[in-house]
Amino acid sequence: MNAPEPVVRDYLQLGLRMGRLVDGYVDCYFGEPAPARQVADEPRPHPGELAAEARRLLRELDAGALEPDRSRFLAGQLRAVECCARRLDGAELPFVAELEACFDVTVELGETDRYAEVHDAMAALLPGAAPLAERLDAFRARDSAARDRLGEAVGLVAAELRTRARAAFPLPEAEGTEFTVVTDAPWNAFNDYRGDFRSHVSLNAAGAHGLSAVPILATHEAYPGHHTERCVKEAHLVRVLGQAEHSITLVNTPQCLIAEGTAEQALEILLDDQWGAWNTRLLAGIGIDIDGVTGARLWELTRSLLGVRQDAALLLHAHGAGEDDVVAYLRRWMLLDEVQARHTVRFLTHPLWRAYTTTYAEGSRLVGAWLAVAPPGTARLRRYGRLLSEPLLPTQLRQELTGARPDGRGTGSGQPRSRPA
């Protein structure tokens, strides 16, 4: 591959330098090793200098340093980097403004009346005299009885999904994913993409998921979610088109909101509405007994409560609520038990991840609405394929939804037509 354009080279180095300041800020980097070695050997950077560098690169893009499609993507990324660097340098920024700068979305508190309607639907699904939270806890306890076999279950389901994903999307022949189980992490699962079409996925056995959620984990993290997206983008954007800016993924950027929204919608792309029964049969084959049908319906309803987690972040960081009050809010509206609610607050107060829940809530909402424009079947697969192969931004999806591009066509590089080697 040819050397990247100067503005792209400097963007990659800027991202790597931000990673020196914030552990985990670089979600993955699989570009040329020389820039990474150079940055690793440098003195620790100053955040104010990195913010200034982001602004300089934005001016270069404004002056036409790249063609418009690539410039638009990098400008969105750089605005997010500049915001994060300023915060590290001590600047105070309202939390909602921070979310807008980082993720290209505007957020507000959800409506508890809507959450109450979801609770009513859950109560109808889990009949009984006990309070709904107790009925839900009882189901989750049964659903988690075989949690010691989580890795085995996810591996089995992922293998089935891999076959479907390879038939639907241009996954490289050499790709692969491995799964391991951890017990102490602020997230439920994490995809570590290592380049060359390989991913390592960590599954948190202490997370708020049971065995009926295995297809959700497998589709989100691997097929056709994060692993599939990164493989397709590496093969097409980086290796074929030479767009080296896609060899790095930075946390708390618009890139992440689209990626998480894409992964949140992944299950519905490869599986039909009978996926709960499919999961039950599959796991029964290895001696794991679950009520996957009820679990699937509960997941559909629980996804309608994603906004509760975003509310919790807003209450913590924009409205001055204390952690105990937020735990109570999560228990009331997301129906979490004390341990799960405090696990969620741990995520929402983590220095790196405190804003990240917006990528799930707003990403799922935006990407879901955008995908719904296409009817189910082949048209929906093609539309999802654009998310895998094009560097789309939230603004672009909103423009298409409002009719700015009534033909539904993207402005990016397009989906590759053949399967990369």
C-alpha positions in Angstrom: 0.0 0.0 0.0 1.2 3.5 -0.8 2.2 5.9 2.0 -0.8 7.7 3.4 -1.5 11.3 2.5 0.1 13.8 5.0 -3.2 14.7 6.6 -4.0 11.0 7.1 -0.5 10.3 8.4 -0.9 13.1 10.9 -4.4 11.9 11.9 -3.1 8.4 12.7 -0.2 9.8 14.8 -2.7 12.1 16.6 -4.9 9.2 17.4 -1.9 7.1 18.6 -0.7 10.0 20.8 -4.2 10.3 22.4 -3.8 6.7 23.2 -0.7 7.6 25.2 -2.9 9.8 27.4 -5.9 7.6 27.8 -5.5 3.8 28.0 -8.0 2.2 25.6 -8.7 5.3 23.5 -7.2 3.5 20.5 -9.7 0.7 20.2 -7.6 -0.9 17.4 -4.7 0.0 15.1 -3.5 -2.3 12.4 -1.7 0.1 10.2 2.0 0.4 9.4 4.1 -0.3 12.6 6.5 2.5 12.2 4.2 5.3 13.3 3.2 3.3 16.4 6.8 2.8 17.3 7.6 6.4 16.8 4.8 7.6 19.0 5.7 5.0 21.7 9.3 6.4 21.8 8.2 10.0 22.1 7.8 11.9 25.4 4.3 11.8 26.8 2.3 14.4 24.8 0.4 17.4 26.3 -3.3 17.3 25.7 -3.5 21.0 24.8 -1.0 20.4 22.0 -3.0 17.5 20.7 -6.2 19.7 20.7 -4.3 22.3 18.7 -3.1 19.6 16.3 -6.7 18.4 15.7 -7.7 22.0 14.8 -4.8 22.3 12.4 -5.8 19.2 10.6 -9.4 20.4 10.4 -8.1 23.5 8.7 -6.2 21.4 6.2 -9.3 19.4 5.4 -11.2 22.7 4.9 -8.5 23.7 2.4 -9.1 20.6 0.3 -6.4 18.2 1.6 -8.6 15.2 0.7 -11.5 14.5 -1.6 -14.9 15.4 0.0 -16.0 11.9 1.1 -12.9 11.2 3.0 -12.6 14.7 4.3 -16.1 14.5 5.8 -15.3 11.3 7.7 -12.0 12.7 9.0 -13.5 16.0 10.0 -16.1 14.2 12.2 -13.4 12.2 13.8 -11.1 15.2 14.4 -13.9 17.2 16.0 -14.3 14.4 18.5 -10.6 14.1 19.2 -10.3 17.8 19.7 -13.1 17.7 22.2 -11.6 14.8 24.2 -8.1 16.5 24.2 -9.6 19.8 25.5 -11.3 17.9 28.3 -8.0 16.3 29.2 -6.5 19.7 29.2 -8.9 20.9 31.8 -11.6 22.5 29.7 -15.1 22.3 31.1 -17.8 21.3 28.6 -21.5 20.6 29.3 -22.1 16.9 29.0 -24.7 17.2 26.2 -22.3 19.4 24.2 -19.6 16.8 24.7 -21.9 14.0 23.4 -22.7 16.2 20.4 -19.1 16.9 19.6 -18.0 13.3 20.1 -20.9 11.4 18.4 -22.6 13.9 16.1 -26.0 13.5 17.9 -28.2 15.6 20.2 -29.6 13.7 23.2 -32.2 14.4 25.9 -33.8 12.5 28.7 -36.3 9.8 27.8 -40.0 9.5 28.7 -40.7 7.3 31.7 -44.2 6.8 30.4 -42.7 4.9 27.5 -40.6 2.8 29.9 -43.7 2.0 31.9 -45.4 0.6 28.7 -42.5 -1.7 28.2 -42.8 -2.9 31.8 -46.5 -3.7 31.2 -45.5 -5.8 28.2 -42.9 -7.6 30.3 -45.4 -8.3 33.1 -47.7 -9.9 30.5 -44.9 -12.1 29.3 -43.9 -13.1 32.9 -47.2 -13.7 34.7 -47.4 -14.1 38.4 -48.3 -12.4 41.6 -44.7 -11.2 42.5 -43.5 -7.7 41.6 -42.2 -7.6 38.0 -38.6 -7.0 39.1 -38.7 -10.3 41.2 -40.2 -12.2 38.3 -37.5 -10.9 36.0 -34.8 -11.7 38.5 -36.2 -15.3 38.7 -36.1 -15.7 34.9 -32.6 -14.3 34.7 -31.4 -16.7 37.4 -32.7 -19.7 35.5 -31.3 -18.2 32.2 -27.9 -17.9 33.8 -27.7 -21.4 35.4 -25.2 -22.6 32.8 -23.2 -19.4 32.7 -20.0 -21.4 33.3 -20.5 -22.7 29.7 -20.9 -19.2 28.2 -17.8 -19.4 26.1 -18.7 -22.8 24.7 -22.2 -21.6 23.9 -21.1 -18.4 22.2 -18.5 -20.3 20.1 -21.2 -22.7 18.9 -23.7 -20.0 17.9 -21.0 -17.9 16.3 -19.9 -20.8 14.1 -23.4 -21.1 12.8 -23.7 -17.3 12.2 -20.3 -17.2 10.5 -21.6 -19.5 7.8 -24.6 -17.2 7.2 -22.4 -14.0 7.3 -20.0 -15.4 4.8 -22.8 -16.2 2.4 -24.3 -12.7 2.7 -21.2 -10.4 2.9 -17.7 -10.2 1.4 -15.8 -11.6 4.4 -12.2 -12.4 3.6 -11.4 -16.1 3.4 -8.7 -15.7 6.1 -10.9 -14.2 8.8 -11.5 -15.7 12.2 -12.6 -15.0 15.7 -11.6 -16.5 19.1 -13.6 -16.1 22.3 -12.4 -16.0 25.9 -14.4 -15.5 29.2 -13.4 -12.9 31.8 -15.0 -12.1 35.1 -14.1 -8.5 36.0 -14.8 -5.8 33.4 -17.0 -2.7 33.1 -18.6 -4.1 29.8 -20.6 -7.2 28.9 -18.4 -8.1 25.9 -15.5 -6.5 24.0 -14.1 -7.1 20.5 -10.4 -6.6 20.2 -9.7 -6.4 16.4 -6.1 -7.2 15.7 -5.9 -6.7 12.0 -5.3 -9.3 9.2 -9.0 -10.2 9.6 -8.6 -11.6 13.2 -10.6 -10.7 16.3 -10.4 -11.7 20.0 -13.7 -11.3 21.8 -13.8 -11.2 25.6 -17.1 -12.2 27.3 -17.8 -10.9 30.8 -19.3 -13.8 32.8 -20.4 -11.2 35.4 -22.3 -9.2 32.9 -26.1 -8.9 32.8 -26.8 -11.6 30.3 -27.9 -15.2 30.4 -27.7 -18.0 27.8 -30.7 -16.8 25.9 -28.7 -13.7 25.0 -25.9 -15.8 23.3 -27.1 -14.9 19.8 -27.1 -11.2 20.8 -23.5 -11.4 21.9 -22.4 -13.4 18.9 -24.1 -11.2 16.3 -23.0 -7.9 18.0 -19.4 -8.8 18.5 -18.7 -11.1 15.5 -21.1 -12.0 12.8 -22.3 -9.7 11.2 -21.3 -7.1 13.8 -18.0 -5.6 14.8 -15.7 -8.3 13.5 -17.4 -8.5 10.2 -17.4 -4.7 9.8 -13.7 -4.4 10.6 -12.8 -7.2 8.2 -14.8 -5.8 5.3 -13.4 -2.3 5.9 -9.8 -3.5 6.2 -10.2 -5.5 3.0 -11.9 -2.9 0.9 -11.2 0.6 2.3 -7.6 0.0 3.5 -6.2 -2.7 1.3 -8.0 -2.0 -2.0 -8.6 1.8 -1.9 -5.6 2.7 0.3 -7.6 4.8 2.8 -5.3 4.3 5.7 -7.5 6.4 8.1 -9.6 3.3 8.5 -6.6 1.4 10.0 -7.3 3.0 13.4 -10.5 3.1 15.5 -10.8 5.7 18.2 -13.2 5.5 21.1 -15.8 8.3 21.6 -16.0 9.3 18.0 -18.8 9.3 15.4 -17.2 6.2 13.9 -18.1 4.3 17.2 -21.7 5.4 17.2 -22.3 4.0 13.7 -20.3 0.8 14.6 -22.3 0.2 17.7 -25.6 1.0 16.0 -24.6 -1.5 13.2 -23.8 -4.2 15.8 -27.0 -3.6 17.7 -29.0 -4.3 14.5 -26.9 -7.3 13.5 -29.1 -10.0 15.0 -32.1 -9.0 12.9 -30.0 -9.1 9.7 -29.0 -12.8 9.9 -31.8 -14.3 12.1 -35.6 -14.2 11.7 -38.1 -13.6 14.5 -37.8 -17.3 15.5 -34.3 -16.9 16.7 -35.2 -17.7 20.3 -36.4 -21.2 19.3 -33.4 -21.6 17.1 -31.1 -20.8 20.0 -32.9 -23.2 22.3 -32.5 -26.1 19.8 -28.9 -25.3 19.2 -27.9 -25.2 22.9 -29.9 -28.2 23.7 -27.6 -30.1 21.4 -24.8 -29.5 23.9 -26.9 -30.2 26.9 -27.8 -26.6 27.9 -31.5 -26.1 28.7 -32.9 -22.6 28.2 -36.2 -20.9 27.4 -34.9 -19.1 24.4 -38.3 -18.0 23.2 -39.1 -16.0 26.3 -35.5 -14.8 26.5 -35.7 -13.4 22.9 -39.0 -11.6 23.6 -37.6 -10.1 26.8 -34.5 -8.9 24.9 -36.7 -7.2 22.3 -38.5 -5.4 25.1 -35.3 -4.7 27.0 -33.8 -3.0 24.0 -36.6 -0.5 24.2 -35.1 0.4 27.5 -31.7 1.3 26.2 -32.6 5.0 26.7 -32.7 4.3 30.5 -28.9 3.9 30.5 -28.4 7.1 28.6 -30.8 8.8 31.0 -28.5 7.5 33.8 -25.5 9.1 32.1 -27.3 12.4 31.7 -28.4 12.3 35.3 -24.9 11.7 36.5 -23.0 14.1 34.3 -25.5 16.8 33.3 -28.0 16.9 36.2 -25.7 16.4 39.2 -27.4 13.2 40.5 -25.6 11.1 43.0 -24.6 7.5 42.2 -27.1 6.1 44.7 -29.9 8.0 43.0 -28.8 6.7 39.6 -28.7 3.2 40.9 -32.3 3.6 42.1 -33.3 5.0 38.7 -31.7 2.0 36.9 -33.4 -0.4 39.3 -36.8 1.3 38.8 -36.8 1.7 35.0 -34.3 -0.8 33.6 -35.4 -3.4 36.2 -31.8 -4.2 37.2 -30.9 -5.7 40.5 -28.5 -3.9 42.9 -25.4 -5.6 41.5 -26.3 -5.1 37.9 -27.2 -1.4 38.5 -23.9 -0.7 40.2 -22.1 -2.5 37.4 -23.8 -0.1 35.0 -22.9 2.9 37.1 -19.3 1.7 37.1 -19.4 1.8 33.3 -21.0 5.2 33.3 -18.4 6.7 35.6 -15.4 5.1 34.0 -13.1 7.9 32.6 -13.1 6.4 29.1 -16.6 4.9 28.9 -18.7 7.5 30.7 -20.2 8.9 27.5 -20.1 5.7 25.5 -23.6 4.4 26.3 -24.9 7.0 23.8 -23.4 4.9 21.0 -25.8 2.1 21.9 -28.9 4.1 22.6 -28.6 6.7 19.8 -26.7 4.4 17.4 -29.3 1.7 17.6 -32.1 4.2 17.1 -30.5 5.9 14.1 -29.2 2.8 12.3 -32.4 0.9 13.0 -34.5 3.7 11.4 -32.2 3.9 8.5 -32.3 0.2 7.9 -36.1 0.1 8.2 -36.3 2.2 5.0 -35.4 -1.0 3.0 -37.8 -3.9 3.0 -36.7 -7.2 4.6 -34.7 -9.6 2.6 -32.1 -8.9 -0.1 -32.7 -5.1 0.0 -32.1 -5.0 3.8 -28.9 -7.0 3.4 -27.6 -4.6 0.7 -28.4 -1.7 2.9 -26.6 -3.3 5.9 -23.7 -4.0 3.6 -23.2 -0.3 3.1 -22.7 0.0 6.9 -20.0 -2.6 6.7 -18.1 -1.2 3.7 -18.7 2.6 3.8 -17.4 5.2 6.3 -20.9 6.6 7.0 -21.5 9.2 9.6 -24.6 10.0 11.7 -25.3 13.2 9.7 -25.3 11.2 6.4 -27.9 8.7 7.8 -30.1 11.5 9.0 -29.9 13.3 5.6 -31.0 10.1 3.8 -33.8 9.6 6.3 -35.1 13.1 5.6 -34.9 12.6 1.9 -31.7 14.4 1.1 -30.7 11.4 -0.9 -34.1 9.9 -1.9 -32.3 7.2 -4.1 -30.9 5.7 -0.9 -27.4 5.6 -2.4 -24.4 6.5 -0.4 -21.7 9.0 -1.1 -18.9 6.7 0.0 -16.8 4.1 -1.9 -19.6 1.5 -2.2 -19.7 -2.2 -1.2 -17.1 -4.4 -2.8 -18.6 -6.8 -5.3 -16.2 -9.7 -4.9 -15.0 -11.5 -1.8 -11.4 -10.3 -0.9 -8.8 -13.0 -0.7 
